[in-house]
């Protein structure tokens, strides 16, 4: 069978080239060619002179960022938002999948999944608008508790708002992989565990967790590796002048310096620094997980 497949591919290779060429071309054009733009980080880039005509300055912009008095603040805000989001948000999809796996009625399960998956299809900007309305001084939350707290103006409330809204929006959709893996659990193993007197927690540990363990580890490695990659859209949309001490992260700083102030070289250097830290974190987390998991990582 395998030889017939290979023979067919060899005889009709032109067909596969036609199908693969557009995807290959798009990948090259939009993924690899733009990588040349990182050269801007080592230049005093001038749009008129272009990439090749701008003056080279080496690591000047990196030194400027690292020596900035606000560097530690931006780095701290970014790390806190990422780490807290990972610690609070990562277990939620797993818990949701385990709970959904306990629902016996197919109709109830479908309806619950619909409610859980729906927020993922709401635009981030719309979610931020909903959050602002709910938490405004005259919004439903304050009306319910009879208070007049301006949550969006409180720096200490920003991280909780950001993380909680992120969990609400993405946890249901993220649970799909775990739900699919749990659907393939051997029912005989489950029944054997029940007959042996296993309670719910023991059943999860012995039967269900092994089915989703590899997926959970891969997801954790990928999320930990992207610990510095917080999209600026949501953070920027939830920012106010009063919560900036907690809300200003590296991604929003890059956006403001690059697109609003036109300091392209400096913003590119900051973005490159962010990317390098992500790669280092990915390698460290993957190595650590491999050591703890019998050399099984990415």
NORLIN-V439488 format. One record per residue. N is the residue number from 1. RES is the residue in one small letter. BURIAL is # if it has 9 or more other C-alpha atoms within 8 Angstrom, else .. Layout:
N|RES|BURIAL + N|RES|BURIAL
//
This chain:
1|x|. + 2|x|. + 3|x|. + 4|x|. + 5|x|. + 6|x|. + 7|x|. + 8|x|. + 9|x|# + 10|x|. + 11|x|. + 12|x|. + 13|x|. + 14|x|. + 15|x|. + 16|x|# + 17|x|. + 18|x|. + 19|x|. + 20|x|. + 21|x|. + 22|x|. + 23|x|. + 24|x|. + 25|x|. + 26|x|# + 27|x|# + 28|x|# + 29|x|# + 30|x|. + 31|x|# + 32|x|# + 33|x|. + 34|x|. + 35|x|. + 36|x|. + 37|x|. + 38|x|# + 39|x|. + 40|x|# + 41|x|# + 42|x|# + 43|x|# + 44|x|# + 45|x|# + 46|x|# + 47|x|. + 48|x|. + 49|x|# + 50|x|# + 51|x|# + 52|x|. + 53|x|. + 54|x|# + 55|x|. + 56|x|. + 57|x|. + 58|x|. + 59|x|. + 60|x|. + 61|x|# + 62|x|# + 63|x|. + 64|x|. + 65|x|# + 66|x|. + 67|x|. + 68|x|. + 69|x|. + 70|x|. + 71|x|# + 72|x|. + 73|x|. + 74|x|# + 75|x|# + 76|x|. + 77|x|# + 78|x|# + 79|x|# + 80|x|. + 81|x|# + 82|x|# + 83|x|# + 84|x|# + 85|x|# + 86|x|# + 87|x|. + 88|x|# + 89|x|# + 90|x|# + 91|x|. + 92|x|# + 93|x|# + 94|x|# + 95|x|. + 96|x|# + 97|x|# + 98|x|# + 99|x|. + 100|x|# + 101|x|# + 102|x|. + 103|x|# + 104|x|. + 105|x|. + 106|x|. + 107|x|. + 108|x|. + 109|x|# + 110|x|. + 111|x|. + 112|x|. + 113|x|# + 114|x|. + 115|x|. + 116|x|# + 117|x|# + 118|x|. + 119|x|# + 120|x|# + 121|x|. + 122|x|# + 123|x|. + 124|x|. + 125|x|# + 126|x|. + 127|x|# + 128|x|# + 129|x|. + 130|x|. + 131|x|# + 132|x|# + 133|x|# + 134|x|# + 135|x|# + 136|x|# + 137|x|# + 138|x|. + 139|x|# + 140|x|# + 141|x|# + 142|x|# + 143|x|# + 144|x|. + 145|x|. + 146|x|. + 147|x|. + 148|x|. + 149|x|. + 150|x|# + 151|x|# + 152|x|# + 153|x|# + 154|x|# + 155|x|# + 156|x|. + 157|x|# + 158|x|# + 159|x|# + 160|x|. + 161|x|. + 162|x|# + 163|x|# + 164|x|. + 165|x|# + 166|x|# + 167|x|# + 168|x|# + 169|x|# + 170|x|# + 171|x|# + 172|x|# + 173|x|# + 174|x|# + 175|x|# + 176|x|# + 177|x|. + 178|x|# + 179|x|# + 180|x|. + 181|x|# + 182|x|# + 183|x|. + 184|x|. + 185|x|# + 186|x|. + 187|x|. + 188|x|. + 189|x|# + 190|x|# + 191|x|. + 192|x|. + 193|x|# + 194|x|# + 195|x|. + 196|x|. + 197|x|. + 198|x|# + 199|x|. + 200|x|. + 201|x|. + 202|x|. + 203|x|# + 204|x|# + 205|x|# + 206|x|. + 207|x|# + 208|x|# + 209|x|# + 210|x|# + 211|x|# + 212|x|# + 213|x|. + 214|x|. + 215|x|# + 216|x|# + 217|x|# + 218|x|# + 219|x|. + 220|x|# + 221|x|# + 222|x|# + 223|x|# + 224|x|# + 225|x|# + 226|x|# + 227|x|# + 228|x|# + 229|x|# + 230|x|# + 231|x|. + 232|x|# + 233|x|# + 234|x|# + 235|x|# + 236|x|# + 237|x|. + 238|x|# + 239|x|# + 240|x|. + 241|x|. + 242|x|# + 243|x|# + 244|x|# + 245|x|. + 246|x|# + 247|x|# + 248|x|# + 249|x|# + 250|x|# + 251|x|# + 252|x|# + 253|x|# + 254|x|# + 255|x|# + 256|x|# + 257|x|# + 258|x|# + 259|x|# + 260|x|. + 261|x|. + 262|x|. + 263|x|# + 264|x|# + 265|x|# + 266|x|# + 267|x|# + 268|x|# + 269|x|# + 270|x|# + 271|x|# + 272|x|# + 273|x|# + 274|x|# + 275|x|# + 276|x|. + 277|x|# + 278|x|# + 279|x|# + 280|x|# + 281|x|# + 282|x|# + 283|x|# + 284|x|. + 285|x|# + 286|x|# + 287|x|# + 288|x|. + 289|x|# + 290|x|# + 291|x|# + 292|x|. + 293|x|. + 294|x|. + 295|x|. + 296|x|. + 297|x|# + 298|x|.
//
